[in-house]
Amino acid sequence: MLLEGIETLLVLSNEKTMSRVGSQLYISQSAVSKRIALLEKKLGKKLIVPDGRHVRLTADAQELIMNIGPTFQELQGQIFDQHTFQDDTLINLDCSETLVAGYLNGMMGEYLKRDPAIRISTHHTPRIVERVQSGKATVGFCAGHISMLHGLKALHLWDEPFVIVSRDSIYDLPKQLITNDLSNPANRYQLDILSQLGINALMEMDSYTASAQLALGGVASALVPLSVIKTLNIEPKYCFNFPELVPLFRPINLCLRSNTHRNERVKAMIAAIADVVPTKA
């Protein structure tokens, strides 16, 4: 019961509501509340407090997650490593949303005819890494920076360039841009480069598609990865490249647990994805 409570608290730290946690863990909302209550009783500490329609973690809960979270995820991962892959064992492929649209949309239909036991879900990169660490995802297809401290096997596929999208013609590097969420650890590296270029983030979106559409609507210029440009079929007259942007790119990686990489089905899927990335690029 203690491990169930810790798992529930970790999911709650990401999902913020009891109902979302229940959906993630396939249990009822009342079961989520019961698990948290039992964990609080066991530890003798208050772990959550109401915050409108959400719940907020207490300082004790945040300290517990910081100290125990990585170890718990690694324990789950080690348990996952003991599983034996069969021909019909489900492979869970966690992806950044833009990578599904930009790279997988043209190849997964055919690939699933060869290996139908694959399921794709989308998450932000930090969440993907957590899920691969714990074994909830078999392979992660990530956009942006991933820390080298995650303990996973990382396969670097490409450094995808950024393009500035603007409805109106621009001849100089803009002083402000619509960007993606720079508080996301996977995107935070962009902030230093933009600052060095004297560029401020005017607005931060949770979607590159939203950034591009705002730019095409005349709100402001936006920083958009090349694959998103191609997926949205944005005309070249709205796309602008500057030599100063060359150091600013989006790393694209696959990540997985080392034991998982030994499986032939997983290796075949990874090879198919690795082949399509430079082709699409």
N, C-alpha and C positions, 0 to 999 in steps of 0.2 A: 504493500500500500504506500510506503514511503516513496518508492521509485515512481509510482503512478502520480503521486502528488507533485514530485519534482518535475516530471515530464509535463504535467498540466500547467504548472507555473511557467515553465519555459515557453510553452506555446502561447500562454496568456500574455507574456511580455511582448510578443509579436502581434497578436491578433486584437488585443485590447478589450474584447467583449467576451462574455461567457458563451454566447450563442455561436460565435465564430470558432471558439475553442472546441465546442461540442462538435461542430461540423468537421473540423480538422481531425479530431480523435474518434469520430463516429460514436459518440456517447451523447446522452441527453444533457441539457443545460443544468438540470438539477444534479446530475452526476458530477459535472465539472465543479459546481459549488461545494458538493460533499467532499471531493478530493482536496480542494483547497482548505476547507475547514479542518479536515483531518490532519493535513500537513501543518497548519497553524497550531493545532492542539499538540501535535507531536513535538514541535519545535518551541512551543511556548512564546510565539511571536506573531504579531499582526502582519500579514503579508500584503493584503490588498485593502483599498478603501474605495467607496463609490466616487465616481467623477462624472456626473451627468448620466448619459446612457453607456458610458464606458466604466472601466475600473482603473485605478491607478495603483501602481506598485509602491509599497512603502520602501524606505531606505533599507530596512532589513531584508526585504525581498530582493532588491537590486544587488545588495552585497552577496546574498546567497547565490544568485544567478551568476555573478561575476566569478565567484570562487568555485562553484560546482558545475556550472553550465558546460564548459569545455570538456571536463572529465566525464560528465554524464553522456554527452554526445559521442565521445570516443568509445565509451562502454557500449552504447547502442551499436556503434559501427563495428566493434569487435564481435558482437553477437551476430550482426549481419554477415560478417566475414565467414561465419561457420556454415552459412547456407550453401547448399549445393545447387548450382544452376542446371536446370534441365532444358530440353528443347522448348517447353511451354512455360518456363519460369518468366514471370512478368518483369520486363525491364522498364523502369521508370526514368524517363528522360526529362529533367528539369531544365527549362530554358528561359533566357531573357526574352521578353515578348518580341522585341524588334528582330531578334535572331530567327525566331520562328517565321516571321513574315518575310525577312530578307534572304534567308538561306534555306530553310527547311521546306517551305511551301511547295517548291518545285520537285522535290526528290522523295519526300516521305511517303507519298501515295504509292509509288512504285516499290519503295523499299519494304513497306508493310505487307506487300504481297509475298515477299520472301520470308519475312519474320513478323507475323501479325501480333506477337505478344510484346508489344511496345506501347507504352502510354506516355503522352507528352503533357506536361503542365508548365505554366509560366509563373515565374516569381522574379523578384529583384535579386541581383547577384549575391548580396550577403546572405539572403535567405536560402538561395540555392546551395551555397557552400555549407551552411549549417545542415541542410537536409542530406547532402552527400556524406558529410562527416558522420551523421547518425545512421546512415543506411536507408533512410526513407526514400532517397533518390539514388538510383544506380549510377547515373552519369549526369553531370551538370554541364550545360552549354552556356557559357557566361560572357557577358559584355562588360568591359570596364576593368579596373584594377582589382585583383584579388591578392590578399595578403599571402606572403610566402610562409606564414606561420600556421597555416591551416592543416598541415600534415597530410595533405592529399597529393596524389600524382596529378600534375598540371601539364597539359599539352597545349603549347602556344600555337595558334593557327595563323593569325594575321594581326597586323596593326592597321586597323581601318581608319582612313583619313576622314576628317571633318570638312564640311563645305558650309559656307554661309549662304543661307536662303534669304532673299529679299525681293519684295514686289517691285521695288524701284531700283534702278541701276546704281551701284556703288563703286567708287573708284579708289577709295582708301579704306583701310581697316576700321570698322566701326568702333566707337568708344564704349558702346554698350550693346549687349546681345541678349536675346531670349535663350536660356540654356536649359538643360535638364537639371534635376534636383541635385545640387552640389553638396547637400548634407548627406546624401547617400555615400557610404564609404567607397563604393566602387567608382564614383564620379569625383570624389574630393580632390584627386590629383589634378583635375582640370583647373581648379581654382588658382593654384600657384602660377600655372602657365598663363592663364588669362590676366592675372594681376601683373605679371612681368610684361605683358603686352599692353598694359594700360586699359584693359577692357573690364567693364563692370557687368555683372549679371543683372539685367533690368528686371527680368521675371524668371522664376525657376519652375519648370513644368515637371510633371511626373511621366510625361510621354513625349518622345521626340516627334510623333505625329502631330500632337497638339502644338508644339513649338513651330513646326513647319507650316501648319495651317494658319497660325497667327501671323507668321511672316508674310505668307501669300496674301493675307487679308490686309496687309499694310500697317500692322501694329508696330512692328520693329523687326530688324534683321534677327535671324535665329541661327544657332550653331547646330548642325544636323549631320549625322553620320552618312557616309556615301550609300550604304545599303538602304537606308530609309528613303533617300532621294530616289533611288531606282524603284523601290517598292511603290512609292506614291506617284511615280512617273512625272516627277517635277521637271518642267522644261528647262533646258540649259540656260535660257535667258534669265532665269530667276536664281541661278547658281553662280557663286563667286568664290574663286580661290585666291589666296594670298600666300606668298612664300613664308610670311611670318607664322602661318598656321602649321607648317610642316612638323614642328615638334609636338603638336597637339593631335593625338590620335587615340582611337579606342581599341585597346587590346581585346582580342577574341580568343578565348581559351576553352578547352574541355577540362573538366576535373573529375576525378573518381578515386576511390580507394585502391591502394596498390594491389590487393588481392583480386579485386574485381577485374582489373586489366588483364588477368590471365585467362579469362573466359573467352572462348572463341566467338560466341555470339556478340559479346560486348565489343571485342576488337573489330569485328566486321562492321558493326554500326559506326564505331568511331572512325574507321577508315572511310566509310561512305560520307560522313559529315566532313571530314578533313579534305576529301577530294572536292566537295562541292563549294567550299568556302572560297578558294582561289579562283575557281571557275566563275562563280557569281561575281567576284570582285572584278 
